[in-house]
Amino acid sequence: MSCSVQWSAGLYTDQILTYALWCLPVSLLGFYLSVPLVRRINVAFFRCIIKIIIVFAGCLCLYKGLA
């Protein structure tokens, strides 16, 4: 439903649709290449990396919001 509302609001331009079509094959390729890697990644290491990324993103948001 939200896609139809966005379409009717004019948020989907030709440029946006072109970018989406260019990114679709690369996204699918990344997904298929990541499937074998999922079994090899240590869960604890993955969670640690994700926490670091979230803290960094939060600090960046605070910095840009207060600057």
C-alpha positions as CSV (number, residue, x, y, z in Angstrom):
1,M,0.0,0.0,0.0
2,S,2.8,2.5,0.8
3,C,4.3,2.0,-2.6
4,S,1.1,3.0,-4.3
5,V,0.7,6.0,-2.1
6,Q,4.3,7.1,-2.8
7,W,3.7,6.6,-6.5
8,S,0.6,8.7,-6.4
9,A,2.5,11.4,-4.5
10,G,5.1,11.5,-7.3
11,L,8.0,10.3,-5.3
12,Y,9.0,7.7,-7.9
13,T,10.7,9.6,-10.7
14,D,12.3,8.2,-13.8
15,Q,15.7,8.7,-12.2
16,I,14.8,6.8,-9.0
17,L,13.4,3.9,-11.1
18,T,16.6,3.8,-13.2
19,Y,18.8,3.7,-10.1
20,A,16.6,0.9,-8.7
21,L,16.9,-1.1,-11.9
22,W,20.7,-0.7,-11.9
23,C,21.0,-1.7,-8.3
24,L,18.8,-4.8,-8.4
25,P,21.2,-7.2,-10.1
26,V,24.1,-6.1,-7.8
27,S,21.9,-6.6,-4.8
28,L,20.9,-10.1,-5.8
29,L,24.5,-10.9,-6.6
30,G,25.5,-9.7,-3.1
31,F,22.8,-11.8,-1.5
32,Y,23.8,-15.0,-3.3
33,L,27.5,-14.4,-2.5
34,S,26.7,-13.9,1.2
35,V,24.7,-17.1,1.7
36,P,27.8,-19.4,1.9
37,L,29.6,-16.8,4.2
38,V,26.8,-16.9,6.8
39,R,27.7,-20.3,7.9
40,R,31.4,-19.3,8.4
41,I,30.9,-16.2,10.5
42,N,31.2,-16.5,14.3
43,V,28.0,-15.2,15.9
44,A,29.8,-13.5,18.8
45,F,32.2,-11.7,16.5
46,F,29.3,-10.6,14.2
47,R,27.4,-9.2,17.1
48,C,30.4,-7.3,18.3
49,I,31.0,-5.7,14.9
50,I,27.3,-4.8,14.6
51,K,27.4,-3.1,18.1
52,I,30.4,-1.1,17.0
53,I,28.7,0.0,13.9
54,I,25.6,1.0,15.8
55,V,27.5,3.0,18.3
56,F,29.5,4.7,15.6
57,A,26.3,5.6,13.7
58,G,24.7,6.9,16.8
59,C,27.7,9.1,17.6
60,L,27.7,10.4,14.1
61,C,24.0,11.2,14.3
62,L,24.4,13.1,17.6
63,Y,27.4,15.0,16.2
64,K,25.5,16.1,13.0
65,G,22.4,16.8,15.0
66,L,24.2,19.1,17.5
67,A,26.6,20.7,15.1
